[in-house]
């Protein structure tokens, strides 16, 4: 995995593309409002909940389990 900083790998979890700058700017302005921030937080929480469930099913989580000691 490529990283931008030594020992700091990043994974893209959300991406939005727009055909023109006007639409992109409108979305950016929305995400900066309180309602937009709430929407973004909800999306991120749902992603991390599903990601942790997927990791648990694979037997690898963000934290070591008792079985690994």
N, C-alpha and C positions, 0 to 999 in steps of 0.2 A: 504494500500500500504506500502510495506517495504521501509525503507530509510536507507541510510548509515550514515546519520548525523541527529541529532534532528532538526525537522522542515525543512528538505531538502530532500523531496522525489524525486527519480529519475525514469525516465521511459526510457526503452530501445527503441530506435527508429531505430536502424540499427544494423545488425549482419551479419557477414560473416563467413562461416566455410570452412575449407579446409582439404583435406584428408592427406596432408603431409606438413611438415614444409617448404619445398622448395617453394611450391606454395604460402603459406601464406607470406613468406618473400618477394617473388616477388611482391605480391600485396601491402604489406607494403611499399616497396621501391617506387613503382609507386605512391602511395598516398602522398609520401613526395616530389614528384617533383612538379613543378609549374602546370603542366597539371593535375596531380592527385588532387592537392588541389582545382583546379577549378572544377573538376568533383565532388568532395566531397561537395563543397559549393553549387553547383547546385542541387545535390541530397537533401541536407538539406533544401535549400530554397523551393524546390518543396514540400517537406514533410510538412514544417511549413505553407505554403500557403494552402495546402489541409486540414491540421489539423485545421486551423483557420476557414475555410469555414465550416467544419464539426461541429465545436463548435458553430458557428453562427447559423447553422440550428437547433441545439438543444436548442438555446436560452441561452447558456452559453459561454462566451468568456473569453479571457485573462484579459479584463478590464471590469468593470461594465458598463452596458448601462445606458442611461438616464432614462429608465423605472424602474430601480432598486432603484432610489432615491426618 
